[in-house]
């Protein structure tokens, strides 16, 4: 892995972007409406996105290296085969494709934003619960129901920002753990992969690569992120759309219709964080608009009721099955010997 690759991490693999490129460039459109002809190596990238800030040398980019060697490399010829119509895939190639699709859900800024927003919404409640436990430990007795509610509400309202417990490696751990859960969902019985082709270029590609469409037809961020009814739209080229779906209403023999392409493009516009890319010779789809800001998760409605029941067992993460990912997770979980100082963000 070269020095530049170690710093500039692709949120969408380069081989995927090249399918939308002409002469090594894609045309990117930003929320402002500005468009820029962008080389593939500079499209859908984020600096140090997967870097372990507490590691040194090659260990700093261990997750990015894993994605390069175990996901992007193996999936490139499989996606090319799908684009060229060599479908259905054999069992081995379909497994590689499902790996790539699952990683594409969790390796992006959109997914990280979702995780950050969940933490921001839930942190005051967690702070309040911890305050109740701390108070009971200091007093050496259980609080009454009324005391618990009062302490919880007071502490929740006074909770600081989530940055006080921020761990810059937490988003990397979340992505690793979420990958296998996402992979299991995509491979669940009753789901299928549908590949649709068109003669004319109709599809754009967001810097998230994929879009998640809910049963009600929306592309919003709302828990749970991956209900069983979710559809995953993955434009593989301007003329090729891959869909993971539990539904049976798609007809591959009818191809990629304008209506389905419009749904996929709406999803790309919704799930992009910064930009949407297309082939330079393809006109921007009629009526497609980028929102003024990325997707936001609506605040959950939380309520507190008094109880004297002992707390249940703490939730545990399922075991990671893949050896390489277990090793990466172990590195990202170990306490650093000398972590960098964490300072409060500016309020200006």
Phi, psi and omega per residue, in radians:
X1 nan 2.225 -3.109
X2 -1.319 2.952 -3.096
X3 -1.082 -0.727 -3.102
X4 -1.146 -0.713 3.134
X5 -1.081 -0.589 -3.115
X6 -1.188 -0.389 -3.112
X7 -1.777 -0.776 -3.106
X8 -1.657 1.824 -3.055
X9 -1.711 2.222 -3.121
X10 -1.372 2.198 3.070
X11 -1.398 -0.453 2.973
X12 -2.148 2.266 -3.092
X13 -0.975 2.561 -3.135
X14 -1.050 -0.661 -3.119
X15 -1.129 -0.518 3.106
X16 -1.255 -0.786 3.126
X17 -1.103 -0.615 -3.105
X18 -1.070 -0.456 3.129
X19 -1.176 -0.291 3.109
X20 -1.841 0.045 -3.021
X21 -1.686 2.721 2.979
X22 -2.306 2.190 -3.083
X23 0.955 0.672 3.057
X24 1.352 0.165 -3.101
X25 -2.267 2.586 2.952
X26 -2.030 2.849 3.096
X27 -1.828 2.016 -3.115
X28 -1.735 2.450 3.038
X29 -2.075 2.289 -3.131
X30 -1.780 2.972 -3.064
X31 -1.065 -0.482 3.117
X32 -1.222 -0.229 -3.055
X33 1.699 -0.186 3.123
X34 -1.174 2.528 3.094
X35 -2.155 2.461 -3.142
X36 -2.395 2.335 3.008
X37 -1.303 2.095 -2.940
X38 -2.158 2.271 3.044
X39 -1.165 2.591 -3.102
X40 -0.955 -0.663 -3.088
X41 -1.164 -0.294 -3.124
X42 -1.901 0.014 -3.103
X43 -1.590 2.460 3.086
X44 0.885 0.918 3.102
X45 -2.140 2.732 3.047
X46 -2.485 2.295 -3.056
X47 -1.211 2.220 3.089
X48 0.977 0.544 -3.065
X49 -1.069 -0.673 -3.114
X50 -1.917 0.360 -3.098
X51 -1.401 2.360 2.993
X52 -1.452 1.884 -3.040
X53 -1.229 -0.220 -3.100
X54 -1.755 0.008 -3.103
X55 -1.824 2.952 3.126
X56 -2.177 2.749 3.053
X57 1.054 -2.463 -3.089
X58 -1.145 -0.419 -3.141
X59 -1.151 -0.378 3.118
X60 -1.106 -0.556 -3.080
X61 -2.002 0.573 -3.058
X62 -1.103 -0.649 3.123
X63 -1.257 -0.731 3.103
X64 -1.104 -0.673 3.085
X65 -1.119 -0.724 3.102
X66 -1.049 -0.809 3.139
X67 -1.063 -0.687 -3.141
X68 -1.122 -0.852 -3.010
X69 -1.458 -0.636 -2.980
X70 -1.848 -0.204 -3.113
X71 -2.121 -1.089 -3.036
X72 -1.165 -0.776 3.140
X73 -1.053 -0.979 -3.127
X74 -1.127 -0.534 -3.049
X75 -1.417 -0.343 -3.086
X76 -0.979 -0.907 3.142
X77 -1.208 -0.440 3.139
X78 -1.253 -0.789 3.090
X79 -1.130 -0.618 3.094
X80 -1.114 -0.721 3.115
X81 -1.085 -0.696 3.125
X82 -1.133 -0.773 3.141
X83 -1.057 -0.624 -3.088
X84 -1.445 0.039 3.053
X85 1.522 0.183 3.081
X86 -1.424 1.472 -2.956
X87 -2.526 2.483 0.059
X88 -1.318 2.807 3.130
X89 -1.406 2.704 3.017
X90 -1.247 2.989 -3.017
X91 -1.034 -0.736 -3.126
X92 -1.128 -0.783 -3.133
X93 -1.221 -0.595 3.100
X94 -1.149 -0.623 3.095
X95 -1.095 -0.733 3.099
X96 -1.105 -0.723 3.140
X97 -1.119 -0.721 3.115
X98 -1.152 -0.633 3.045
X99 -1.036 -0.856 -3.108
X100 -1.094 -0.720 -3.121
X101 -1.156 -0.739 3.131
X102 -1.139 -0.742 3.113
X103 -1.128 -0.617 -3.104
X104 -1.156 -0.449 3.061
X105 -1.202 -0.668 -2.941
X106 -1.846 -0.055 -3.033
X107 -1.728 0.188 -2.973
X108 -1.917 2.965 3.066
X109 -1.161 -0.555 3.134
X110 -1.101 -0.795 3.125
X111 -1.143 -0.739 3.135
X112 -1.129 -0.639 3.082
X113 -1.115 -0.713 3.093
X114 -1.029 -0.820 -3.131
X115 -1.090 -0.721 3.126
X116 -1.116 -0.731 -3.126
X117 -1.166 -0.680 3.073
X118 -1.046 -0.809 3.126
X119 -1.058 -0.716 -3.124
X120 -1.140 -0.682 -3.122
X121 -1.270 -0.634 -3.044
X122 -1.580 -0.295 -3.035
X123 -1.003 -0.780 3.134
X124 -1.018 -0.692 3.117
X125 -1.156 -0.730 3.114
X126 -1.144 -0.659 3.090
X127 -1.094 -0.728 3.119
X128 -1.119 -0.732 3.108
X129 -1.094 -0.733 3.141
X130 -1.145 -0.622 3.118
X131 -1.121 -0.677 3.100
X132 -1.103 -0.805 3.134
X133 -1.087 -0.742 -3.135
X134 -1.092 -0.765 -3.127
X135 -1.107 -0.745 3.133
X136 -1.144 -0.647 3.116
X137 -1.159 -0.709 -3.141
X138 -1.203 -0.656 -3.129
X139 -1.386 -0.388 -3.113
X140 1.314 0.352 3.114
X141 -2.646 2.869 3.071
X142 -1.401 2.463 3.043
X143 -1.328 2.691 3.033
X144 -1.233 2.930 3.141
X145 -1.024 -0.769 -3.130
X146 -1.151 -0.682 3.131
X147 -1.142 -0.694 3.136
X148 -1.081 -0.814 -3.134
X149 -1.093 -0.774 -3.124
X150 -1.102 -0.795 3.135
X151 -1.107 -0.761 -3.125
X152 -1.063 -0.847 -3.094
X153 -1.162 -0.712 3.137
X154 -1.102 -0.835 -3.117
X155 -1.166 -0.669 -3.136
X156 -1.108 -0.743 -3.139
X157 -1.175 -0.510 -3.100
X158 -1.678 0.116 -3.066
X159 -1.069 2.416 3.050
X160 -1.322 -3.096 3.087
X161 -1.238 2.728 -3.124
X162 -1.063 -0.247 -3.102
X163 -1.065 -0.351 -3.077
X164 -1.127 -0.439 3.117
X165 -2.030 0.385 -3.036
X166 -1.173 2.338 3.041
X167 -2.137 1.953 -3.062
X168 -1.110 -0.256 3.097
X169 -1.579 -0.179 -3.112
X170 -0.994 -0.769 3.128
X171 -1.061 -0.533 3.108
X172 -1.227 -0.715 3.098
X173 -1.128 -0.706 3.136
X174 -1.054 -0.754 -3.126
X175 -1.111 -0.747 -3.132
X176 -1.100 -0.799 -3.118
X177 -1.200 -0.664 -3.099
X178 -1.231 -0.450 -3.122
X179 -0.999 -0.897 -3.052
X180 -1.181 -0.616 3.083
X181 -1.130 -0.712 3.115
X182 -1.162 -0.732 3.127
X183 -1.062 -0.740 3.119
X184 -1.107 -0.701 3.132
X185 -1.111 -0.766 -3.101
X186 -1.178 -0.414 -3.128
X187 -1.743 0.128 -3.066
X188 -1.164 2.594 3.061
X189 -1.011 2.460 -3.138
X190 1.675 -0.263 3.049
X191 -1.664 2.693 3.099
X192 -2.554 2.773 3.066
X193 -1.761 2.238 3.136
X194 -2.052 2.333 3.120
X195 -2.035 2.167 -3.105
X196 -2.099 2.372 -3.136
X197 -2.097 2.668 3.001
X198 -2.339 2.798 3.075
X199 -1.404 -0.762 -3.129
X200 -1.539 2.503 3.062
X201 -1.159 2.233 -3.068
X202 -2.330 -0.181 -2.945
X203 -1.934 2.519 2.989
X204 -1.921 2.934 -3.090
X205 -2.267 2.196 3.118
X206 -1.502 2.939 3.096
X207 -1.323 0.094 2.960
X208 -1.757 -0.201 3.115
X209 1.387 -0.917 -3.103
X210 -2.075 2.920 3.034
X211 -2.381 2.481 -3.137
X212 -1.834 2.063 -3.102
X213 -1.837 2.177 -3.107
X214 -1.428 2.928 -3.064
X215 -1.062 -0.537 -3.139
X216 -1.432 0.070 3.084
X217 1.593 -0.032 -3.140
X218 -1.560 2.861 3.091
X219 -2.044 0.459 -3.020
X220 -1.297 2.803 2.981
X221 -1.571 2.009 3.073
X222 -2.752 2.411 -3.139
X223 -1.128 2.623 -0.238
X224 -1.284 2.578 -3.097
X225 -1.117 -0.613 -3.079
X226 -2.198 1.228 2.997
X227 -1.165 2.817 -3.089
X228 -1.086 -0.391 -3.081
X229 -1.536 0.007 -3.065
X230 -1.163 2.555 2.986
X231 -1.956 2.415 3.112
X232 -1.904 2.078 3.109
X233 -1.737 2.169 -3.123
X234 -2.267 1.701 3.062
X235 -1.203 2.066 -3.122
X236 -1.608 -0.344 3.090
X237 -2.883 3.027 3.096
X238 -1.056 -0.303 -3.090
X239 -2.104 0.165 -3.026
X240 -2.420 2.151 -3.129
X241 -2.137 2.247 3.052
X242 -1.818 2.326 3.136
X243 -2.244 2.245 2.946
X244 -1.725 2.119 -2.990
X245 -2.579 2.581 2.978
X246 -1.577 -0.014 -3.076
X247 -1.699 2.815 -3.043
X248 -2.083 0.348 -3.020
X249 -1.588 -0.105 3.122
X250 -1.394 2.476 -3.121
X251 -2.116 1.685 -3.118
X252 -0.960 -0.544 -3.117
X253 -1.156 -0.381 3.087
X254 -1.483 -0.191 3.071
X255 1.341 -2.946 3.125
X256 -1.488 1.732 -3.106
X257 -1.356 2.886 3.099
X258 -1.080 -0.638 -3.118
X259 -1.140 -0.796 3.141
X260 -1.205 -0.689 3.096
X261 -1.062 -0.679 3.127
X262 -1.113 -0.679 3.085
X263 -1.095 -0.792 -3.141
X264 -1.093 -0.727 3.138
X265 -1.189 -0.642 3.051
X266 -1.073 -0.697 3.080
X267 -1.128 -0.714 3.109
X268 -1.082 -0.726 3.125
X269 -1.153 -0.619 -3.137
X270 -1.281 -0.721 -3.013
X271 -1.564 -0.066 3.107
X272 -1.238 2.594 3.067
X273 -1.640 -0.768 -3.104
X274 -2.201 -0.721 -2.977
X275 -2.570 2.763 3.013
X276 -2.118 2.381 -3.061
X277 -1.989 2.635 3.053
X278 -2.613 2.942 3.069
X279 -1.142 2.379 -3.070
X280 -0.995 -0.503 -3.117
X281 -1.506 -0.116 -3.110
X282 -1.603 2.248 3.112
X283 -1.209 2.668 3.073
X284 -1.106 2.317 -3.084
X285 -1.008 2.381 3.141
X286 -1.069 2.400 3.080
X287 1.270 0.004 3.124
X288 -1.450 2.217 -3.104
X289 -2.214 2.504 3.021
X290 -1.646 2.331 3.109
X291 -1.185 2.829 -3.111
X292 -1.235 -0.292 -3.106
X293 -2.599 2.747 3.096
X294 -1.107 2.944 -3.137
X295 -0.997 2.415 3.069
X296 -2.087 2.453 3.110
X297 -1.531 2.227 3.127
X298 -1.130 2.498 3.138
X299 -1.071 2.382 3.107
X300 -1.282 2.733 3.067
X301 -1.609 1.945 -3.105
X302 -1.878 2.457 3.078
X303 -2.353 2.677 -3.135
X304 -2.145 2.333 3.075
X305 -2.209 2.482 -3.116
X306 -1.206 2.485 3.076
X307 -2.705 2.603 3.052
X308 -1.943 0.144 3.129
X309 -1.202 2.476 3.099
X310 -1.143 2.581 3.139
X311 -1.098 2.552 3.107
X312 -1.312 3.110 -3.140
X313 -1.106 2.513 3.128
X314 -1.144 2.435 3.121
X315 -1.139 2.555 3.127
X316 -2.174 2.611 3.102
X317 -1.370 2.470 3.039
X318 -1.094 2.683 3.134
X319 -1.127 2.501 3.044
X320 -1.471 2.167 -3.008
X321 -1.412 -0.509 -3.017
X322 -1.545 2.273 -3.029
X323 -1.022 -0.821 -3.100
X324 -1.097 -0.688 -3.139
X325 -1.236 -0.593 3.065
X326 -1.082 -0.712 3.129
X327 -1.148 -0.710 3.117
X328 -1.128 -0.765 -3.137
X329 -1.109 -0.659 3.103
X330 -1.093 -0.749 3.096
X331 -1.077 -0.736 -3.075
X332 -1.327 -0.145 -3.112
X333 -1.767 -0.480 -3.108
X334 -1.104 2.448 3.072
X335 -1.183 2.276 3.097
X336 -1.166 2.578 -3.141
X337 -1.153 -0.758 -3.094
X338 -2.422 1.332 -3.085
X339 -1.171 2.622 3.086
X340 -1.154 2.684 -3.136
X341 -1.182 2.470 3.104
X342 -1.880 2.189 -3.139
X343 -1.990 2.713 3.141
X344 -1.190 2.473 3.097
X345 -1.172 2.676 3.110
X346 -1.194 2.494 3.106
X347 -1.682 0.058 -3.127
X348 -1.351 nan nan
